[in-house]
Amino acid sequence: MIKVIYMDTNIFENNELYEKALSLVSKDRKERISNLKTINPARLSLGAGLLLHIALRENGLDEFINTLCYEPYGKPYFKDINFYFSLSHSGKYAICAYGTTPLGIDLQKTSGKIKHVNRILSDKEKDFLSPLNTSQKTELFFRLWVRKESLIKWDGRGLRLPLDTLSFVDDHAISDSILFEEKELHFIEVKSLLPEYALCICSEEKEASIVMNKIDANFLTKY
């Protein structure tokens, strides 16, 4: 099972909620937020940090909030506990996926122009999108993008693993699983959760069940 919690970070327009959330996140997260110069990135970072705290607390692990470690290429993890997580944010939403097996999650707001096509898509994927109209191209581009971003979050090497070397197009369709470096990975799209966003989870579980919950102002007030 994979659990997912998400939030609209505009709730931090309320200063009391902002300060309460700030009191719960890790020391590293507080420092990161203090170095951000504009309010929206600060709220998104705060939201991600808060969701991680809530996920840990749900598992009775909130005492580990300040023990985050980093792999050589920057992937965060907790040592000595069976807790895997992945964070993402885009637009006004922050999201956290967590479970007992490695995973990755990515969220992308789909409004606006398609960018960085040559950096993101393989030649096979570009050929797949080429004959489509603008609306279809936009939808499928973001569906491909969140798959790739969720994979590199699972993998941990970030953009050292070039996105244009990965192809999710197979037999004229977007695949929900690929063989990556002799490991079968599965991709779960959540299409109806947030309008105007693309969302995908990369999992080692073939048929992982997903439980999703929204964290809102009322939850945080009572937390």
C-alpha positions as CSV (number, residue, x, y, z in Angstrom):
1,M,0.0,0.0,0.0
2,I,1.1,3.5,-0.8
3,K,-0.3,6.4,1.1
4,V,-0.5,9.9,-0.3
5,I,-1.2,13.1,1.5
6,Y,-1.5,16.5,-0.2
7,M,-2.4,20.1,0.5
8,D,-3.2,23.5,-1.0
9,T,-0.4,25.6,0.4
10,N,-2.5,28.8,0.1
11,I,-3.7,27.9,3.6
12,F,-0.5,29.4,4.8
13,E,-1.9,32.9,4.0
14,N,-3.1,32.4,7.6
15,N,0.0,33.5,9.6
16,E,-1.0,31.3,12.6
17,L,-1.1,28.2,10.4
18,Y,2.2,29.2,8.7
19,E,3.9,29.5,12.1
20,K,2.4,26.3,13.4
21,A,3.6,24.4,10.4
22,L,7.0,25.9,10.6
23,S,7.3,24.7,14.2
24,L,6.7,21.1,13.0
25,V,9.2,20.8,10.1
26,S,12.8,19.7,10.4
27,K,15.7,22.1,11.2
28,D,17.0,21.6,7.6
29,R,13.6,22.5,6.2
30,K,13.4,25.7,8.3
31,E,16.8,26.8,7.1
32,R,15.8,26.1,3.5
33,I,12.6,28.1,3.9
34,S,14.4,31.0,5.5
35,N,16.7,31.3,2.4
36,L,13.8,31.5,0.0
37,K,13.1,35.1,-1.2
38,T,9.5,34.8,-2.4
39,I,6.4,33.7,-0.7
40,N,5.1,30.9,-3.0
41,P,8.2,28.8,-3.0
42,A,8.4,29.2,0.8
43,R,4.8,28.0,1.2
44,L,5.4,25.0,-1.1
45,S,8.6,24.0,0.7
46,L,6.8,24.4,4.1
47,G,3.9,22.3,2.8
48,A,6.2,19.5,1.7
49,G,8.1,19.6,5.0
50,L,4.8,19.5,7.0
51,L,3.5,16.6,5.0
52,L,6.6,14.6,5.7
53,H,6.2,15.3,9.4
54,I,2.5,14.2,9.3
55,A,3.5,11.0,7.4
56,L,6.2,10.2,10.0
57,R,3.8,10.9,12.9
58,E,1.2,8.6,11.4
59,N,3.7,5.8,11.6
60,G,4.9,6.7,15.1
61,L,8.2,7.9,13.7
62,D,8.0,11.7,14.2
63,E,11.0,11.5,16.5
64,F,13.1,10.9,13.4
65,I,12.2,14.2,11.7
66,N,15.7,15.7,12.2
67,T,17.6,12.6,11.2
68,L,17.2,12.9,7.4
69,C,20.2,11.6,5.5
70,Y,21.1,12.1,1.8
71,E,22.4,9.7,-0.8
72,P,25.5,10.9,-2.9
73,Y,23.3,12.5,-5.5
74,G,21.0,14.2,-3.0
75,K,18.1,11.7,-2.6
76,P,16.7,12.1,1.0
77,Y,16.1,9.0,3.2
78,F,15.9,7.9,6.8
79,K,18.5,5.5,8.1
80,D,17.5,2.5,10.1
81,I,13.7,2.7,9.7
82,N,11.5,1.0,7.1
83,F,10.0,4.2,5.8
84,Y,10.2,5.4,2.2
85,F,8.9,8.7,1.0
86,S,8.9,11.1,-1.9
87,L,7.9,14.7,-2.1
88,S,6.7,17.0,-4.9
89,H,5.1,20.4,-5.4
90,S,3.8,22.5,-8.2
91,G,1.5,25.4,-8.7
92,K,-0.1,25.8,-5.2
93,Y,0.0,22.1,-4.1
94,A,2.5,20.0,-2.1
95,I,2.2,16.2,-2.0
96,C,3.9,13.4,-0.2
97,A,3.8,9.6,-1.0
98,Y,5.1,7.1,1.5
99,G,5.2,3.4,2.2
100,T,7.5,0.4,3.0
101,T,9.1,0.1,-0.4
102,P,11.0,2.6,-2.6
103,L,8.9,5.0,-4.6
104,G,8.8,8.3,-6.3
105,I,6.1,10.8,-6.9
106,D,5.8,13.8,-9.2
107,L,3.2,16.5,-9.6
108,Q,3.1,19.0,-12.5
109,K,0.7,21.8,-13.2
110,T,-0.3,21.4,-16.8
111,S,-1.4,24.9,-17.7
112,G,0.9,27.0,-19.9
113,K,3.1,26.1,-22.8
114,I,5.1,22.9,-23.2
115,K,8.7,23.6,-22.5
116,H,12.0,21.7,-22.7
117,V,10.6,19.0,-25.1
118,N,14.1,18.0,-26.4
119,R,15.4,17.7,-22.9
120,I,12.5,15.6,-21.6
121,L,11.2,13.4,-24.5
122,S,12.9,10.6,-26.4
123,D,12.8,10.5,-30.2
124,K,10.2,7.8,-30.0
125,E,8.0,9.9,-27.7
126,K,8.4,13.0,-29.9
127,D,7.3,10.9,-32.9
128,F,4.3,9.6,-30.9
129,L,3.2,13.2,-30.1
130,S,3.9,14.7,-33.5
131,P,0.6,14.0,-35.3
132,L,-1.6,15.1,-32.4
133,N,-3.4,18.4,-32.0
134,T,-2.2,20.9,-29.4
135,S,-4.5,19.8,-26.6
136,Q,-3.7,16.2,-27.0
137,K,0.1,16.9,-27.2
138,T,-0.1,19.0,-24.0
139,E,-2.0,16.3,-22.0
140,L,0.3,13.4,-23.1
141,F,3.5,15.5,-22.7
142,F,2.7,16.0,-19.0
143,R,1.7,12.4,-18.6
144,L,5.1,11.4,-19.9
145,W,6.9,14.1,-17.9
146,V,5.5,13.0,-14.5
147,R,6.4,9.4,-15.2
148,K,10.0,10.4,-15.9
149,E,10.2,12.6,-12.9
150,S,8.7,10.0,-10.6
151,L,11.2,7.5,-11.9
152,I,14.2,9.7,-11.3
153,K,13.0,10.4,-7.8
154,W,12.7,6.7,-7.2
155,D,16.2,6.2,-8.6
156,G,17.8,9.1,-6.7
157,R,20.3,10.3,-9.4
158,G,18.2,13.2,-10.5
159,L,18.9,14.8,-13.8
160,R,22.2,12.8,-14.0
161,L,19.8,10.3,-15.5
162,P,18.8,12.2,-18.7
163,L,15.1,12.2,-19.2
164,D,15.4,11.9,-23.0
165,T,17.0,8.5,-22.7
166,L,13.9,7.0,-21.1
167,S,10.9,6.1,-23.3
168,F,7.4,5.3,-22.1
169,V,5.9,4.8,-25.5
170,D,5.3,1.2,-26.5
171,D,3.2,0.0,-29.4
172,H,1.7,3.5,-30.0
173,A,0.6,3.9,-26.4
174,I,1.9,5.2,-23.1
175,S,3.1,2.3,-20.9
176,D,2.3,1.9,-17.2
177,S,5.5,-0.2,-16.6
178,I,9.0,-0.4,-17.9
179,L,12.1,-2.5,-17.4
180,F,14.7,-0.1,-16.0
181,E,18.2,-1.4,-15.4
182,E,16.9,-4.9,-14.9
183,K,14.2,-3.7,-12.5
184,E,10.5,-3.7,-13.4
185,L,8.9,-0.4,-12.4
186,H,5.2,0.4,-12.4
187,F,3.6,3.8,-12.8
188,I,0.3,4.8,-11.3
189,E,-1.5,7.9,-12.6
190,V,-4.0,9.8,-10.5
191,K,-6.0,11.7,-13.1
192,S,-9.0,13.1,-11.3
193,L,-7.5,14.3,-8.0
194,L,-6.4,17.8,-9.0
195,P,-7.7,19.5,-12.1
196,E,-5.0,21.0,-14.3
197,Y,-2.3,18.9,-12.7
198,A,-0.6,15.7,-13.8
199,L,0.3,13.2,-11.1
200,C,2.2,9.9,-11.2
201,I,3.7,7.5,-8.7
202,C,6.6,5.2,-9.5
203,S,6.5,2.0,-7.5
204,E,8.2,-1.4,-7.4
205,E,4.8,-2.9,-6.5
206,K,2.9,-4.2,-9.5
207,E,-0.6,-3.5,-8.2
208,A,-0.1,-1.2,-5.3
209,S,-3.2,0.2,-3.7
210,I,-3.3,3.9,-3.2
211,V,-4.9,5.7,-0.2
212,M,-5.1,9.5,-0.6
213,N,-6.0,12.2,2.0
214,K,-6.1,15.9,1.8
215,I,-4.6,18.0,4.6
216,D,-6.6,21.2,5.0
217,A,-6.7,24.2,7.4
218,N,-9.1,22.4,9.7
219,F,-6.8,19.4,10.0
220,L,-3.8,21.6,10.8
221,T,-5.7,23.7,13.3
222,K,-6.6,20.6,15.3
223,Y,-3.2,18.9,14.8
